[in-house]
Amino acid sequence: MDFQKSLLIFKKVADLKSFTNAADDLELPKSVVSASIARLEAKIGTRLLLRTTRQVQLTTDGSAFYERAEKILFDANELETMFRHSSEKIGGILRVDMPIGMAGKLVLPNLWEFVEKYPRLMLELSSTDRNVDIVYEGFDCVIRVGKNSDHNAGIRELGKKPVINCISKTYADKYGIPKSLADLKNHYVVDYALRFTEKNPCFEYYDGNKTMEMPMKHIISVNNSVAYHSACLAGFGIVQIPYIGVKELIETGVFIEILPEHKPLPMPIYFLTPQKRNLPARTRAFLEWLETKMDEYCAPSGN
């Protein structure tokens, strides 16, 4: 087995912290993966990985070796693909994670365009509202909306998604329509909290200088965007939601935009990669395609 292949196997085991998961991901027998690591350690002359009953961890030497191996693999991939101008030559598996709403509203409705342009590329699309571990979970790229705290990743801002305040007609019929910030004391919000132990239900708005938070009552807390949307539809309270996600419901009167002069700031959309440079050709192709779709996705509301 050549040295570059051994480095690839080593990196996969280190990323996934598991020989079994690495073997499954690479579609190789576990015995081949184990033997490759053993030969690599013998060749290098040091232990690179510590095997425990729960997971695999890098040794001190392994961590230093990983950084150099990662750079070699990225440089080799860049060298291999730098003259590939034909989309037909871009292939392999691209593993992506993105928010549920973005997958349903933007990517999947337009994905045939990308697939037909890159017929040798297979997409594994994960959609979740939690912050995945881009390295440990083995993603090539991740799209995140809102605040980003992953300073170890390569980051590119794709745009900013306008957010509006909404209630459903069901809620309006029961509680009325708030006309001012003062009216909010008589109303409810749908609380969005990824962790239910960290509740801070409030109405957020930008006053021209800074973001303000007005505490509010709530009936229900939810932890994902699908439930957030559904809770508003069922009449449980005000939501502050990307305009693109409710555009059709606003136009048909099922949702009602409220307090348009007191909107939150637009939400930034980030494209994250495990490495900060030398993107693989397949990742770069997906990024470039996604950028062509952002104008429509980030279009402001009519108010």
C-alpha positions as CSV (number, residue, x, y, z in Angstrom):
1,M,0.0,0.0,0.0
2,D,1.5,3.4,-1.0
3,F,2.4,6.0,1.6
4,Q,-0.3,8.5,0.5
5,K,-3.0,5.8,1.0
6,S,-1.6,5.0,4.5
7,L,-1.8,8.7,5.4
8,L,-5.4,8.8,4.2
9,I,-6.3,5.8,6.4
10,F,-4.4,7.3,9.3
11,K,-6.3,10.6,9.0
12,K,-9.6,8.9,8.7
13,V,-9.0,6.8,11.9
14,A,-7.8,9.9,13.7
15,D,-10.8,12.0,12.6
16,L,-13.4,9.4,13.5
17,K,-11.6,8.1,16.5
18,S,-12.5,4.6,15.5
19,F,-11.0,1.8,13.3
20,T,-14.4,0.4,12.7
21,N,-16.0,3.7,11.6
22,A,-12.9,4.5,9.4
23,A,-13.1,1.1,7.8
24,D,-16.8,1.6,7.0
25,D,-16.3,5.1,5.7
26,L,-13.4,4.0,3.4
27,E,-15.2,0.8,2.5
28,L,-12.3,-1.4,3.5
29,P,-12.0,-4.4,5.8
30,K,-11.1,-3.4,9.4
31,S,-8.2,-5.8,9.2
32,V,-6.8,-3.8,6.3
33,V,-7.1,-0.5,8.2
34,S,-5.4,-2.0,11.3
35,A,-2.6,-3.4,9.3
36,S,-2.1,-0.2,7.4
37,I,-1.7,1.8,10.7
38,A,0.6,-0.8,12.1
39,R,2.9,-0.6,9.0
40,L,2.8,3.2,9.1
41,E,3.8,3.3,12.8
42,A,6.6,0.8,12.1
43,K,7.8,2.9,9.2
44,I,7.7,6.2,11.1
45,G,9.2,4.6,14.2
46,T,6.7,5.8,16.8
47,R,3.2,5.1,18.2
48,L,0.7,7.4,16.5
49,L,-2.6,6.2,18.0
50,L,-3.7,5.0,21.4
51,R,-6.4,2.3,21.3
52,T,-8.7,2.4,24.3
53,T,-11.9,0.4,25.0
54,R,-14.0,3.4,24.0
55,Q,-12.2,5.2,21.3
56,V,-8.9,5.9,19.5
57,Q,-6.8,8.9,20.4
58,L,-3.7,10.5,18.9
59,T,-0.5,10.3,20.9
60,T,1.7,13.5,21.2
61,D,3.7,12.3,18.3
62,G,0.5,11.4,16.5
63,S,-0.8,14.9,16.8
64,A,2.3,16.4,15.3
65,F,2.3,13.8,12.5
66,Y,-1.4,14.4,11.8
67,E,-0.8,18.1,11.1
68,R,1.9,17.3,8.5
69,A,-0.1,14.4,7.1
70,E,-3.2,16.6,6.6
71,K,-1.1,19.2,4.8
72,I,0.5,16.5,2.5
73,L,-2.9,15.1,1.6
74,F,-4.5,18.5,0.9
75,D,-1.5,19.5,-1.2
76,A,-1.5,16.2,-3.1
77,N,-5.2,16.6,-3.8
78,E,-4.7,20.1,-5.0
79,L,-1.8,19.0,-7.2
80,E,-3.9,16.2,-8.7
81,T,-6.9,18.4,-9.5
82,M,-5.3,21.8,-10.3
83,F,-5.6,21.3,-14.1
84,R,-9.0,19.6,-14.1
85,H,-11.2,22.0,-15.9
86,S,-13.9,19.5,-16.8
87,S,-16.7,18.9,-14.3
88,E,-16.8,15.3,-15.4
89,K,-13.5,14.7,-13.7
90,I,-14.7,15.8,-10.2
91,G,-16.0,12.7,-8.4
92,G,-16.1,10.9,-5.1
93,I,-18.3,11.5,-2.1
94,L,-19.1,14.9,-0.7
95,R,-20.4,14.8,2.9
96,V,-22.3,18.0,3.8
97,D,-24.3,19.2,6.8
98,M,-26.7,22.1,6.8
99,P,-29.8,23.4,8.6
100,I,-33.1,21.6,8.0
101,G,-34.7,24.7,6.5
102,M,-31.9,25.4,4.1
103,A,-31.9,21.8,2.9
104,G,-35.6,21.9,2.2
105,K,-36.0,25.4,0.9
106,L,-32.8,26.0,-1.1
107,V,-30.6,22.9,-1.7
108,L,-32.9,20.0,-2.5
109,P,-35.3,22.0,-4.8
110,N,-32.2,23.0,-6.9
111,L,-29.9,20.0,-6.4
112,W,-30.5,18.4,-9.8
113,E,-28.7,21.3,-11.4
114,F,-25.6,20.5,-9.3
115,V,-25.9,16.7,-9.7
116,E,-26.2,16.9,-13.5
117,K,-23.2,19.2,-13.7
118,Y,-21.1,16.8,-11.6
119,P,-22.4,13.3,-12.5
120,R,-19.5,11.5,-10.9
121,L,-20.0,13.2,-7.5
122,M,-22.2,11.6,-4.8
123,L,-23.7,13.8,-2.1
124,E,-24.3,12.7,1.4
125,L,-26.6,15.4,2.8
126,S,-27.1,15.7,6.6
127,S,-29.7,18.2,7.8
128,T,-29.9,19.1,11.4
129,D,-30.1,22.3,13.5
130,R,-27.4,21.3,16.0
131,N,-23.8,22.3,15.6
132,V,-22.1,19.2,14.3
133,D,-18.4,18.5,14.9
134,I,-17.1,18.9,11.4
135,V,-13.9,16.9,12.0
136,Y,-15.1,14.2,14.3
137,E,-18.2,13.5,12.3
138,G,-16.2,13.5,9.0
139,F,-17.9,16.3,7.0
140,D,-16.3,17.9,4.0
141,C,-18.2,21.1,4.6
142,V,-20.9,22.5,6.9
143,I,-23.3,25.4,6.5
144,R,-24.3,27.2,9.7
145,V,-26.7,30.1,10.2
146,G,-26.2,32.6,13.0
147,K,-23.3,32.9,15.4
148,N,-20.3,30.8,14.7
149,S,-17.8,29.7,17.4
150,D,-15.7,27.2,15.5
151,H,-12.5,29.2,15.1
152,N,-10.5,26.1,14.0
153,A,-12.4,25.8,10.7
154,G,-12.1,27.5,7.4
155,I,-14.9,30.0,7.2
156,R,-16.5,31.9,4.3
157,E,-19.6,34.0,4.7
158,L,-22.2,33.2,2.0
159,G,-24.7,36.0,2.8
160,K,-27.1,37.2,5.4
161,K,-30.7,35.9,5.7
162,P,-33.4,38.5,6.6
163,V,-35.5,37.7,9.6
164,I,-39.1,38.8,10.2
165,N,-41.5,38.7,13.1
166,C,-44.6,36.5,12.5
167,I,-47.7,35.2,14.0
168,S,-50.3,32.8,12.5
169,K,-53.8,33.7,11.7
170,T,-54.8,31.2,14.4
171,Y,-52.9,33.2,17.0
172,A,-54.2,36.5,15.7
173,D,-57.8,35.3,16.0
174,K,-57.2,34.3,19.6
175,Y,-54.9,37.0,21.0
176,G,-55.0,39.8,18.5
177,I,-52.2,41.4,16.6
178,P,-49.5,43.4,18.5
179,K,-49.0,46.9,17.1
180,S,-46.2,48.1,19.3
181,L,-43.4,46.9,21.6
182,A,-45.6,47.9,24.5
183,D,-48.3,45.4,23.3
184,L,-45.9,42.5,23.7
185,K,-46.5,42.2,27.4
186,N,-49.9,40.7,26.5
187,H,-48.5,38.2,24.0
188,Y,-46.5,35.0,23.8
189,V,-43.4,33.9,21.9
190,V,-42.4,30.4,20.8
191,D,-39.2,29.7,22.7
192,Y,-36.4,28.3,20.5
193,A,-33.8,26.6,22.7
194,L,-31.3,23.9,21.5
195,R,-30.9,23.0,25.2
196,F,-34.1,23.3,27.3
197,T,-32.0,24.1,30.4
198,E,-31.0,27.4,28.8
199,K,-34.3,29.1,28.5
200,N,-34.4,32.9,27.9
201,P,-37.6,33.6,25.9
202,C,-37.5,37.1,24.5
203,F,-38.4,39.3,21.6
204,E,-35.2,40.4,19.9
205,Y,-34.9,43.5,17.7
206,Y,-32.3,45.9,16.4
207,D,-32.8,49.5,17.5
208,G,-30.4,51.1,15.0
209,N,-27.4,50.9,17.4
210,K,-27.5,47.5,19.1
211,T,-29.6,44.4,19.5
212,M,-32.2,44.6,22.2
213,E,-34.0,41.8,24.0
214,M,-37.4,42.1,25.6
215,P,-38.4,39.2,27.9
216,M,-41.7,37.6,27.1
217,K,-44.1,34.9,28.2
218,H,-44.1,31.6,26.4
219,I,-46.3,28.5,26.3
220,I,-44.0,26.1,24.6
221,S,-40.2,25.6,24.0
222,V,-38.9,23.7,20.9
223,N,-35.4,22.7,19.8
224,N,-35.6,22.5,16.0
225,S,-36.7,24.7,13.2
226,V,-39.5,22.3,12.0
227,A,-41.2,22.4,15.4
228,Y,-40.6,26.1,15.7
229,H,-42.5,26.7,12.4
230,S,-45.2,24.2,13.4
231,A,-45.7,25.8,16.8
232,C,-46.3,29.2,15.2
233,L,-48.7,27.6,12.7
234,A,-50.7,26.1,15.6
235,G,-51.0,29.5,17.3
236,F,-48.6,29.2,20.2
237,G,-46.9,32.5,19.7
238,I,-44.7,34.9,17.9
239,V,-41.7,33.6,16.0
240,Q,-38.7,35.4,14.6
241,I,-38.0,33.5,11.5
242,P,-36.1,33.8,8.2
243,Y,-38.4,35.4,5.6
244,I,-37.6,32.8,2.9
245,G,-39.1,30.1,5.2
246,V,-42.5,31.7,5.5
247,K,-42.7,33.7,2.3
248,E,-45.6,31.7,0.7
249,L,-47.5,31.6,4.0
250,I,-47.2,35.4,4.3
251,E,-48.5,35.8,0.8
252,T,-51.5,33.5,1.4
253,G,-52.4,35.1,4.7
254,V,-51.7,32.0,6.9
255,F,-48.9,33.9,8.6
256,I,-49.0,37.6,9.4
257,E,-45.9,39.7,9.6
258,I,-45.9,42.0,12.7
259,L,-43.8,44.9,13.9
260,P,-41.7,45.3,10.7
261,E,-40.0,48.3,12.2
262,H,-38.6,46.1,15.0
263,K,-36.8,43.3,13.2
264,P,-33.8,41.3,14.4
265,L,-30.6,41.7,12.4
266,P,-30.2,39.4,9.4
267,M,-28.6,36.1,10.2
268,P,-25.2,35.4,8.7
269,I,-24.8,32.1,6.7
270,Y,-21.3,30.5,6.9
271,F,-19.6,27.8,4.8
272,L,-17.2,25.9,7.0
273,T,-14.5,23.4,6.1
274,P,-12.1,21.3,8.2
275,Q,-9.1,23.0,6.6
276,K,-8.5,26.7,6.1
277,R,-6.9,26.4,2.6
278,N,-6.5,24.0,-0.3
279,L,-10.1,22.9,-0.6
280,P,-10.7,19.7,-2.5
281,A,-12.1,20.2,-5.9
282,R,-15.5,18.6,-5.0
283,T,-15.9,21.0,-2.0
284,R,-14.9,24.0,-4.0
285,A,-17.4,23.0,-6.7
286,F,-20.2,22.8,-4.2
287,L,-19.3,26.1,-2.7
288,E,-19.2,27.9,-6.0
289,W,-22.6,26.4,-7.0
290,L,-24.1,27.3,-3.6
291,E,-23.0,30.9,-4.0
292,T,-25.0,31.3,-7.2
293,K,-28.2,30.5,-5.2
294,M,-27.7,32.9,-2.3
295,D,-29.3,36.1,-3.8
296,E,-32.7,34.6,-4.0
297,Y,-32.3,32.8,-0.6
298,C,-31.3,36.1,1.1
299,A,-33.9,38.3,-0.6
300,P,-35.5,40.8,1.8
301,S,-39.2,40.9,2.6
302,G,-41.4,43.5,1.1
303,N,-41.6,45.6,4.2
